[in-house]
């Protein structure tokens, strides 16, 4: 009898924990969506371009120094 109760309690706590974590991440995602909707699209596009430029520079440095390719 005690094992049944403890299994039920463990399952209940696990379910509660997964729901709480899911809600936490959904709230963050919803807030980010609101920020993106409210903010100016030009700023987001310029940040995206900066991130892409940094990624391109990193990739070209990696190719140059790890694979001896030069552009």
Helices and strands as residue ranges (DSSP letters): H 2-38, H 41-67
